[in-house]
Amino acid sequence: MNREGWSRGSGAADYEARVDMARLRAGRWARAEAALAGAGLDAVLVWKEENVRYLTSLRPQVIAGKNGVLNGALFRRDGAPILFISGGDRDRAEATMPWIVEFHTIPILEEPGLVRHAAAEIIPGVLARHGLGHGTVGLDLASKLLMDALADSCPGVRWTDGDAALQAARRIKIPEELALIEEATTIAEAVTATAIAHVREGVRECEVAGEALRTLYRLGGEYAHVTTPFVASGERMAPPTRLATDKLIREGDLVFIDIGAMWNGYFGDIGRTVVCGKASAEQRRIYHSVWAALDAGIAAMRPGRTNAEVAGAIRARAEADGLAQHLLSLFIGHGIGCGSNEPPYIGEALPGAASVALEPGMVFALEPLIWVPGIAGGGGVRLEDMVVVTEGGARRISRSPYCEGLLH
């Protein structure tokens, strides 16, 4: 098992111990059981893709726009998970996932009659057989129709929130998870490098994204961190256009790339800004400020410090450069793992955001973005790195280089 913080390779090997997937699942189940006990839950019934993956290791066919209606899982504090699975994936899953002891085919949970059938004829029997007919069961994501149908068909069950418990379980990564994140980040670095290599005058943003996605799939990535790959050039970064368009990249354009990768259920998320040709002095000033702010934020990521303190360090650095008012009105960083973006967030300014003390094993993507309007070739810069909190402080997981033409 690699505990040294580097990527050994994504394949299986007979000459060294890599990731023990059985140990990974056992460790995740142990964290989930503890989180359920802490929340007073007997079980959780989950539908979000990242929670189903975390609890079962199911890699299903993903249909755009259908998160939460294709597959689900019931996880109890005292037993293996149970899969509620699309008929299209069931045969393959039963043949290849021996750690799952029970499978139930469900429809896509949208059509009212099918939803009511699943809620009345499939789920209640499973709950009853496993002693949950009068238990406390958490839900993470469900339509109003499904929630009402479950309340009608399972009157003895106390339904409550279960997503917070799963977020708590996933917050600290065990060593096997960290090893998978290292591999996902390595693929994300290759995706980013490919994109940067195709940045030149006369190439469209969508072409850059296309070449990067070819690398993603060639290296065995499952899909990108962002479903709509983010390649924005020139004035499209001021304000940011967070997708790839048919805009032609021009001499003097800043080009931002944020595509990332998922591998074995975990995400690597990297963002880099480069320049096509020669940068202006103002573009270099903005870039250097973002680079310094990112560095200040990473330096602040020590156990016991809070996400608010990390955000404060980033904002203070931008303020020193006279650019704090140009920070994007979005969080500055986010947790990452089985979820592409997951709590806790760094720099979320909206009311209700939690202040969380950092702990070893937390993994974040830190991504300050400053954009200044009215600059030829664009004045928008973001840099994003993967960072793990360790006992001794923060460690950058990502190694993609910064742009020398903008840094100096």
Backbone torsions as a table, in degrees:
resi	resn	phi	psi	omega
1	MET	NA	123.4	-177.3
2	ASN	-77.7	112.6	177.4
3	ARG	-113.4	13.3	-169.9
4	GLU	-98.7	-0.9	175.5
5	GLY	80.0	38.3	173.1
6	TRP	-148.5	165.4	-173.1
7	SER	-93.0	120.0	-178.8
8	ARG	-88.0	-20.7	-175.5
9	GLY	133.8	151.7	-171.9
10	SER	-92.3	-7.3	-178.4
11	GLY	-94.0	173.2	172.3
12	ALA	-80.0	151.6	-178.4
13	ALA	-145.4	145.9	178.1
14	ASP	-93.6	-8.6	-172.9
15	TYR	-98.6	-3.2	176.8
16	GLU	-159.0	155.3	176.5
17	ALA	-80.0	125.7	175.1
18	ARG	-111.4	-132.6	-177.4
19	VAL	-85.6	123.4	175.1
20	ASP	-86.1	105.1	-173.7
21	MET	-68.6	-32.0	176.1
22	ALA	-65.0	-40.3	177.3
23	ARG	-66.4	-37.8	175.8
24	LEU	-57.8	-50.3	-178.8
25	ARG	-63.7	-41.9	179.7
26	ALA	-62.7	-40.1	179.1
27	GLY	-66.8	-39.4	178.1
28	ARG	-67.4	-41.0	178.8
29	TRP	-63.5	-39.7	179.6
30	ALA	-63.0	-41.7	178.3
31	ARG	-66.9	-39.5	179.0
32	ALA	-66.1	-42.3	178.6
33	GLU	-60.1	-43.4	179.5
34	ALA	-64.9	-39.2	179.8
35	ALA	-67.0	-39.4	177.6
36	LEU	-64.7	-42.9	179.0
37	ALA	-61.5	-41.9	179.3
38	GLY	-65.1	-28.2	-179.7
39	ALA	-93.4	-0.4	-179.2
40	GLY	71.9	30.0	-179.0
41	LEU	-103.9	140.5	172.8
42	ASP	-83.8	-27.8	-178.5
43	ALA	-164.5	166.7	169.7
44	VAL	-127.7	143.1	173.4
45	LEU	-113.3	108.2	-170.0
46	VAL	-113.9	149.2	-178.9
47	TRP	-130.4	-19.5	178.5
48	LYS	-64.5	138.7	-175.8
49	GLU	-55.3	-43.7	-176.2
50	GLU	-68.6	-33.3	178.2
51	ASN	-73.6	-39.2	176.2
52	VAL	-62.4	-42.8	179.3
53	ARG	-63.8	-44.5	-178.2
54	TYR	-60.3	-40.9	-174.1
55	LEU	-87.7	-26.5	-173.3
56	THR	-122.6	-19.2	-172.3
57	SER	69.5	16.0	177.8
58	LEU	-67.1	124.3	168.4
59	ARG	-107.7	97.1	-175.5
60	PRO	-93.8	172.4	165.0
61	GLN	-66.4	131.8	179.5
62	VAL	-102.4	124.7	177.6
63	ILE	-107.7	125.9	-175.0
64	ALA	-54.9	134.0	175.8
65	GLY	79.7	7.6	-175.0
66	LYS	-115.3	19.9	176.8
67	ASN	-58.1	128.9	176.4
68	GLY	94.8	-3.9	-177.8
69	VAL	-125.6	2.5	-175.6
70	LEU	-102.6	-45.1	-175.1
71	ASN	-141.8	151.2	178.5
72	GLY	-144.5	173.4	179.0
73	ALA	-148.8	143.1	171.2
74	LEU	-106.5	124.2	179.7
75	PHE	-123.7	124.0	179.9
76	ARG	-104.7	161.8	179.5
77	ARG	-71.6	-12.9	-173.4
78	ASP	-132.2	32.6	-179.1
79	GLY	-170.2	170.3	179.7
80	ALA	-70.9	155.3	-179.6
81	PRO	-68.2	154.8	177.8
82	ILE	-116.3	133.4	-176.4
83	LEU	-100.1	131.6	164.8
84	PHE	-104.4	111.7	-162.1
85	ILE	-131.2	146.6	174.4
86	SER	-58.9	140.7	178.1
87	GLY	-58.7	-27.4	179.5
88	GLY	-68.5	-23.4	-178.3
89	ASP	-107.7	-10.1	-169.9
90	ARG	-64.3	-47.5	-175.9
91	ASP	-58.8	-46.6	179.6
92	ARG	-63.7	-42.2	-179.1
93	ALA	-64.1	-44.5	179.7
94	GLU	-62.1	-33.8	-177.8
95	ALA	-77.6	-19.8	-169.8
96	THR	-126.0	-3.4	-175.9
97	MET	-123.0	74.6	-175.5
98	PRO	-68.0	-14.7	178.9
99	TRP	-76.5	-11.4	174.4
100	ILE	-94.1	124.2	-173.3
101	VAL	-96.2	-11.1	-174.5
102	GLU	-150.1	130.4	-180.0
103	PHE	-124.2	142.2	175.2
104	HIS	-137.5	124.9	179.4
105	THR	-76.8	133.3	177.5
106	ILE	-127.6	157.5	174.2
107	PRO	-82.3	172.8	167.2
108	ILE	-63.7	125.2	-169.6
109	LEU	-85.3	67.4	178.4
110	GLU	-129.2	-51.5	-177.6
111	GLU	-66.0	127.0	-171.4
112	PRO	-52.4	-44.6	-178.3
113	GLY	-64.2	-37.9	178.6
114	LEU	-70.4	-38.2	177.0
115	VAL	-62.6	-45.8	-179.4
116	ARG	-64.6	-36.5	177.3
117	HIS	-62.2	-48.5	179.7
118	ALA	-60.4	-41.4	-177.3
119	ALA	-72.2	-27.7	-176.2
120	ALA	-98.9	-32.0	-170.8
121	GLU	-111.6	-19.1	-176.0
122	ILE	-108.3	-57.7	-171.7
123	ILE	-68.9	-44.0	-177.4
124	PRO	-58.8	-40.2	179.6
125	GLY	-63.4	-38.8	178.2
126	VAL	-64.7	-46.4	178.6
127	LEU	-58.9	-45.4	-177.4
128	ALA	-64.3	-42.9	-178.0
129	ARG	-64.0	-24.9	-178.0
130	HIS	-105.7	20.8	172.2
131	GLY	72.3	26.0	-176.9
132	LEU	-111.3	11.0	-178.2
133	GLY	-62.0	-22.3	176.2
134	HIS	-129.2	30.1	-177.7
135	GLY	-94.8	178.3	174.4
136	THR	-102.5	114.4	-173.3
137	VAL	-121.3	128.3	178.7
138	GLY	-91.0	144.7	174.6
139	LEU	-115.1	146.1	176.4
140	ASP	-103.9	-37.5	-174.9
141	LEU	-158.7	121.8	-179.9
142	ALA	-157.6	147.5	176.2
143	SER	-70.9	161.3	176.2
144	LYS	-60.2	-37.7	179.3
145	LEU	-61.3	-47.0	-179.9
146	LEU	-65.9	-42.1	-179.9
147	MET	-62.0	-43.9	179.0
148	ASP	-64.9	-41.3	-179.5
149	ALA	-65.7	-38.8	177.3
150	LEU	-67.4	-39.0	177.9
151	ALA	-62.1	-37.5	179.5
152	ASP	-71.5	-41.4	-173.0
153	SER	-86.4	-17.3	-178.5
154	CYS	-127.5	65.1	-173.4
155	PRO	-64.1	-21.8	-179.3
156	GLY	-85.3	-10.9	-178.1
157	VAL	-84.5	135.7	172.1
158	ARG	-94.3	107.2	-179.9
159	TRP	-87.1	135.6	-179.6
160	THR	-151.4	-178.9	-179.5
161	ASP	-71.3	134.6	175.1
162	GLY	-119.1	-10.3	-176.0
163	ASP	-67.6	-37.7	-179.8
164	ALA	-61.3	-38.3	178.5
165	ALA	-65.0	-41.5	178.5
166	LEU	-68.5	-36.1	174.9
167	GLN	-61.0	-41.3	178.5
168	ALA	-64.3	-40.0	179.3
169	ALA	-64.1	-40.1	-174.2
170	ARG	-83.0	-9.7	-171.7
171	ARG	-65.2	-44.1	179.1
172	ILE	-98.4	126.0	-177.7
173	LYS	-90.8	133.0	174.4
174	ILE	-78.4	165.7	-175.2
175	PRO	-54.7	-38.2	179.9
176	GLU	-64.7	-37.4	177.2
177	GLU	-65.3	-42.0	-179.9
178	LEU	-62.4	-37.6	178.3
179	ALA	-65.0	-39.6	178.3
180	LEU	-68.1	-37.5	177.4
181	ILE	-64.6	-38.7	175.4
182	GLU	-57.1	-45.9	-179.0
183	GLU	-66.4	-42.1	178.1
184	ALA	-61.6	-38.9	179.7
185	THR	-67.6	-36.9	177.4
186	THR	-61.5	-42.4	176.5
187	ILE	-64.9	-41.9	178.7
188	ALA	-61.0	-36.2	176.1
189	GLU	-62.7	-42.3	178.9
190	ALA	-65.9	-39.3	176.6
191	VAL	-60.8	-45.4	-179.6
192	THR	-64.7	-42.7	179.8
193	ALA	-61.9	-40.4	177.7
194	THR	-62.9	-44.5	179.5
195	ALA	-60.3	-47.0	-178.7
196	ILE	-61.5	-38.9	-178.8
197	ALA	-64.2	-21.4	-178.5
198	HIS	-100.6	5.9	175.8
199	VAL	-79.9	115.3	174.6
200	ARG	-161.4	163.7	-177.8
201	GLU	-59.8	132.8	176.7
202	GLY	90.7	-1.1	176.4
203	VAL	-96.3	140.7	179.0
204	ARG	-82.9	151.9	177.0
205	GLU	-55.4	-42.3	-177.6
206	CYS	-66.1	-28.2	175.5
207	GLU	-68.4	-40.8	177.1
208	VAL	-60.4	-45.3	178.9
209	ALA	-62.3	-41.3	-178.9
210	GLY	-62.3	-43.2	178.5
211	GLU	-65.2	-38.4	179.0
212	ALA	-65.0	-40.7	179.8
213	LEU	-67.2	-31.5	175.2
214	ARG	-60.5	-42.7	177.2
215	THR	-64.7	-41.6	178.9
216	LEU	-53.7	-51.4	-176.2
217	TYR	-76.6	-31.8	177.1
218	ARG	-61.6	-33.8	-177.9
219	LEU	-91.4	4.8	175.4
220	GLY	90.0	12.9	175.3
221	GLY	-65.6	149.6	-179.5
222	GLU	-80.1	-51.1	171.3
223	TYR	-166.3	175.1	-176.1
224	ALA	-74.4	159.8	175.1
225	HIS	-63.6	-40.3	176.0
226	VAL	-108.9	127.8	-178.3
227	THR	-61.0	-33.8	174.6
228	THR	-104.1	95.1	-176.3
229	PRO	-50.1	135.7	-172.6
230	PHE	-99.2	101.1	171.8
231	VAL	-130.0	107.6	-175.6
232	ALA	-125.8	128.1	-176.0
233	SER	-119.0	150.2	174.3
234	GLY	56.0	-131.9	-176.6
235	GLU	-66.7	-12.0	176.2
236	ARG	-70.8	-6.6	174.0
237	MET	-102.0	10.7	-178.0
238	ALA	-146.3	80.4	4.7
239	PRO	-80.1	163.9	-175.6
240	PRO	-64.6	133.2	168.3
241	THR	-102.5	107.3	-165.2
242	ARG	-89.4	53.8	174.9
243	LEU	-163.6	175.5	178.8
244	ALA	-100.5	126.8	-178.5
245	THR	-113.1	-173.3	177.8
246	ASP	-89.1	14.0	178.4
247	LYS	-63.8	136.6	175.2
248	LEU	-80.2	135.5	174.8
249	ILE	-76.9	135.9	-175.2
250	ARG	-120.4	162.1	174.1
251	GLU	-55.6	131.6	179.0
252	GLY	87.3	-1.2	178.8
253	ASP	-76.1	134.4	160.7
254	LEU	-75.2	142.3	-179.9
255	VAL	-130.9	119.9	178.1
256	PHE	-103.1	137.6	-177.3
257	ILE	-128.5	124.9	178.1
258	ASP	-145.4	98.3	-176.7
259	ILE	-125.1	-52.7	174.8
260	GLY	71.7	-168.9	-176.2
261	ALA	-159.4	150.0	168.1
262	MET	-114.7	137.3	177.7
263	TRP	-144.5	127.7	-179.2
264	ASN	50.7	37.6	173.3
265	GLY	88.5	1.5	-177.9
266	TYR	-124.9	149.2	-174.4
267	PHE	-103.3	145.1	164.1
268	GLY	-117.5	131.0	-172.3
269	ASP	-130.5	112.3	-176.9
270	ILE	-130.2	139.3	174.6
271	GLY	-129.7	135.1	177.6
272	ARG	-137.1	141.7	172.3
273	THR	-108.6	131.0	176.7
274	VAL	-127.7	174.4	178.5
275	VAL	-122.2	140.7	173.4
276	CYS	-90.3	107.2	-177.9
277	GLY	88.9	-133.7	-174.7
278	LYS	-108.3	133.8	-179.5
279	ALA	-86.6	153.9	174.1
280	SER	-83.1	166.1	179.1
281	ALA	-61.6	-38.9	-179.4
282	GLU	-69.4	-37.6	175.9
283	GLN	-63.0	-40.9	178.3
284	ARG	-66.2	-36.8	179.0
285	ARG	-63.2	-44.6	179.7
286	ILE	-65.2	-44.2	-179.3
287	TYR	-60.1	-46.4	-178.0
288	HIS	-63.0	-36.3	179.2
289	SER	-65.8	-42.5	178.5
290	VAL	-65.6	-43.6	178.5
291	TRP	-59.4	-44.2	179.7
292	ALA	-68.3	-36.6	178.5
293	ALA	-66.1	-42.5	176.6
294	LEU	-60.3	-45.2	179.9
295	ASP	-61.9	-41.1	178.9
296	ALA	-65.2	-39.3	178.6
297	GLY	-64.5	-43.6	179.7
298	ILE	-64.1	-40.3	179.1
299	ALA	-61.8	-28.5	-178.9
300	ALA	-83.0	-6.8	-173.9
301	MET	-86.8	77.4	179.5
302	ARG	-119.3	150.6	178.2
303	PRO	-53.5	135.0	-179.4
304	GLY	94.4	-25.8	172.9
305	ARG	-73.4	159.9	-178.1
306	THR	-105.9	162.3	175.1
307	ASN	-60.0	-31.7	177.9
308	ALA	-66.7	-36.7	178.3
309	GLU	-68.6	-36.0	176.8
310	VAL	-64.2	-46.2	177.8
311	ALA	-60.7	-39.2	179.3
312	GLY	-62.6	-38.2	178.7
313	ALA	-65.3	-38.6	178.6
314	ILE	-67.3	-47.0	-178.5
315	ARG	-64.9	-36.8	179.7
316	ALA	-63.2	-39.2	179.2
317	ARG	-67.5	-42.4	177.1
318	ALA	-64.3	-37.3	177.7
319	GLU	-62.7	-40.2	179.4
320	ALA	-61.8	-27.2	178.5
321	ASP	-94.1	3.7	179.8
322	GLY	72.2	26.5	-174.5
323	LEU	-124.5	5.3	-176.0
324	ALA	-58.9	-33.8	-179.2
325	GLN	-69.4	-10.4	-179.4
326	HIS	-102.2	5.2	174.0
327	LEU	-64.4	141.0	177.9
328	LEU	-60.5	139.7	-178.2
329	SER	-80.3	62.9	178.9
330	LEU	-147.3	165.8	174.8
331	PHE	-56.3	159.3	-176.2
332	ILE	-100.9	-12.5	179.6
333	GLY	-166.2	163.1	-177.4
334	HIS	-149.7	152.1	169.8
335	GLY	-64.4	159.0	-177.4
336	ILE	-154.8	147.1	179.8
337	GLY	179.2	-115.9	170.8
338	CYS	-68.9	-25.6	173.5
339	GLY	-94.3	139.0	179.4
340	SER	-65.9	-42.4	171.1
341	ASN	-129.1	125.5	-179.8
342	GLU	-145.9	154.8	177.4
343	PRO	-63.1	156.2	-0.1
344	PRO	-82.1	154.0	178.3
345	TYR	-99.0	150.7	177.8
346	ILE	-109.9	120.4	175.4
347	GLY	83.9	16.7	174.2
348	GLU	-70.7	117.9	-173.7
349	ALA	-91.1	-10.7	-177.2
350	LEU	-75.4	149.2	-178.7
351	PRO	-58.6	143.3	178.1
352	GLY	99.8	-10.2	179.7
353	ALA	-65.8	135.4	-175.7
354	ALA	-81.3	143.6	168.6
355	SER	-93.5	120.9	-171.6
356	VAL	-126.4	131.8	174.4
357	ALA	-75.9	134.9	-179.5
358	LEU	-73.8	143.1	179.6
359	GLU	-131.7	151.1	175.2
360	PRO	-57.3	137.9	-178.3
361	GLY	98.7	-11.1	173.4
362	MET	-75.2	140.0	178.5
363	VAL	-123.0	134.2	-178.1
364	PHE	-130.3	153.5	162.3
365	ALA	-106.5	115.3	-178.1
366	LEU	-101.3	128.4	-166.0
367	GLU	-148.7	65.7	176.7
368	PRO	-63.9	141.9	179.2
369	LEU	-134.8	124.6	175.0
370	ILE	-119.9	130.8	175.3
371	TRP	-132.6	135.5	-178.6
372	VAL	-122.0	125.5	-177.3
373	PRO	-76.2	163.5	169.9
374	GLY	79.8	18.2	179.9
375	ILE	-108.4	125.8	178.4
376	ALA	-60.5	131.5	-176.4
377	GLY	82.4	0.7	175.7
378	GLY	91.3	143.7	177.8
379	GLY	-123.5	34.1	179.8
380	GLY	-111.2	127.5	-178.0
381	VAL	-134.4	130.7	167.4
382	ARG	-131.4	142.5	170.8
383	LEU	-128.3	137.1	-175.4
384	GLU	-137.0	130.1	178.1
385	ASP	-129.3	151.2	171.9
386	MET	-86.8	131.2	-174.5
387	VAL	-136.3	134.2	173.3
388	VAL	-112.4	138.2	176.1
389	VAL	-84.7	128.0	178.2
390	THR	-120.2	173.7	178.2
391	GLU	-56.6	-33.8	-177.1
392	GLY	-94.1	3.1	-178.9
393	GLY	128.7	-158.6	-177.1
394	ALA	-89.8	145.5	172.3
395	ARG	-126.5	124.7	173.7
396	ARG	-67.1	126.0	173.0
397	ILE	-85.0	-43.5	-177.1
398	SER	-76.2	146.5	-177.1
399	ARG	-124.7	6.6	-179.0
400	SER	-56.7	134.4	-176.9
401	PRO	-71.9	157.4	173.7
402	TYR	-88.9	164.1	-172.6
403	CYS	-80.7	112.5	-179.5
404	GLU	-63.4	-33.6	-179.9
405	GLY	-68.6	-14.0	177.0
406	LEU	-109.1	-23.7	-174.9
407	LEU	-81.3	-27.0	-175.6
408	HIS	-125.8	NA	NA
